Amino acid sequence: MSKWKIGLYLSALFLAGVVTGAILTAQIGKRMMMKATRPRAMAEHWRHDLEGRLGLTAEQSQKIEPIIMDGITNFGSVLCDQAEWVLSNCNARIALELTPDQRIKFENIEKEQQQFIRSRFNNPTSPKKP
């Protein structure tokens, strides 16, 4: 086998590894993000972590559970508001570069983005930030 063929095979093997790694990373990252946006799962994880690290009694655990849920709910709302504000700012800058016809279409894209963010953070009534 010539050096040229060996180099070609090694390059193909390397490229296959890169593609496989990228696909796996994207899939794992997507699953992790989906888990992170579930408030109940986040609250349960936090409570369980506190129980283990602080040695909480069953009574303490029961008392802090609603506090944690409240915190997680507020966290999601704040996160949703911030995400909408950042997106709104970005979209305003993009709109400056578009033609009038493109801006009309872009308004629909903005509405879809807002709905997506609200659905991810379970905040369907979040007002749009300027």
C-alpha positions in Angstrom: 0.0 0.0 0.0 1.3 3.4 -0.9 1.8 6.3 1.6 -0.9 8.2 -0.3 -3.5 5.5 0.3 -2.6 5.1 3.9 -2.9 8.9 4.4 -6.3 8.8 2.6 -7.5 6.0 4.9 -6.3 7.7 8.0 -7.9 11.0 6.9 -11.2 9.2 6.2 -11.1 7.5 9.6 -10.4 10.8 11.4 -13.2 12.5 9.6 -15.6 9.7 10.5 -14.6 10.1 14.1 -15.2 13.8 14.0 -18.7 13.4 12.4 -19.6 10.7 14.9 -18.4 12.8 17.9 -20.4 15.8 16.7 -23.6 13.9 16.2 -23.3 12.3 19.7 -22.4 15.6 21.3 -25.5 17.2 19.7 -27.8 14.5 20.9 -26.5 14.3 24.4 -26.5 18.1 24.7 -30.1 18.2 23.5 -31.2 15.7 26.1 -29.4 17.5 28.8 -31.1 20.8 27.9 -34.5 19.2 27.8 -34.0 17.8 31.3 -32.7 21.1 32.6 -35.9 22.9 31.5 -38.3 20.6 33.4 -39.0 22.5 36.7 -40.2 19.4 38.6 -37.1 17.4 37.7 -34.9 20.4 38.7 -36.7 20.8 42.0 -36.5 17.1 42.8 -32.8 17.0 42.0 -32.1 20.1 44.2 -34.1 18.7 47.1 -32.4 15.3 46.9 -29.0 17.0 46.7 -29.8 19.1 49.9 -31.1 16.0 51.7 -27.9 14.1 51.0 -25.4 17.0 51.7 -27.2 18.5 54.7 -28.7 15.4 56.2 -32.2 16.8 56.3 -34.9 15.1 58.2 -38.1 14.1 56.4 -39.9 17.0 58.1 -37.3 19.5 56.9 -37.4 18.0 53.4 -41.2 18.3 53.3 -41.1 21.9 54.5 -38.4 23.0 51.9 -40.1 21.3 48.9 -42.6 24.1 48.3 -39.8 26.7 48.8 -37.7 25.0 46.1 -40.6 24.7 43.7 -41.3 28.4 44.1 -37.7 29.2 43.5 -37.5 27.0 40.4 -40.7 28.5 39.1 -39.4 32.1 39.6 -36.1 31.1 38.1 -37.8 29.8 34.9 -39.8 33.0 34.6 -36.8 35.2 35.0 -34.8 33.0 32.5 -37.7 33.2 30.0 -37.9 37.0 30.3 -34.1 37.4 29.8 -34.1 35.0 26.8 -37.0 37.0 25.3 -35.1 40.3 25.9 -31.9 39.0 24.4 -33.7 37.6 21.4 -35.7 40.8 20.9 -32.6 42.9 20.9 -30.9 40.6 18.4 -34.0 40.5 16.2 -34.2 44.4 16.2 -30.7 44.5 15.0 -31.4 41.9 12.3 -34.5 43.8 11.2 -32.4 46.8 10.4 -30.7 44.8 7.7 -33.8 43.5 6.0 -36.0 44.8 3.2 -39.6 45.8 4.0 -40.9 42.5 2.6 -38.4 40.5 4.6 -39.3 42.4 7.8 -43.0 41.3 7.4 -41.9 37.6 7.1 -39.4 38.1 10.0 -42.2 39.3 12.3 -43.8 35.8 12.0 -40.4 34.2 12.8 -40.2 36.4 15.9 -43.6 35.3 17.1 -42.6 31.6 16.6 -39.4 32.3 18.6 -41.4 33.8 21.5 -43.8 30.9 21.5 -40.9 28.4 21.6 -39.3 30.2 24.5 -42.5 30.4 26.5 -43.2 26.7 25.9 -39.7 25.7 27.0 -39.9 27.6 30.2 -43.6 26.9 30.9 -44.4 30.6 30.9 -47.3 31.1 28.3 -48.2 34.5 29.6 -44.8 36.1 29.8 -45.0 39.7 28.4 -42.7 40.7 25.6 -39.8 42.8 26.8 -38.9 45.9 24.7 
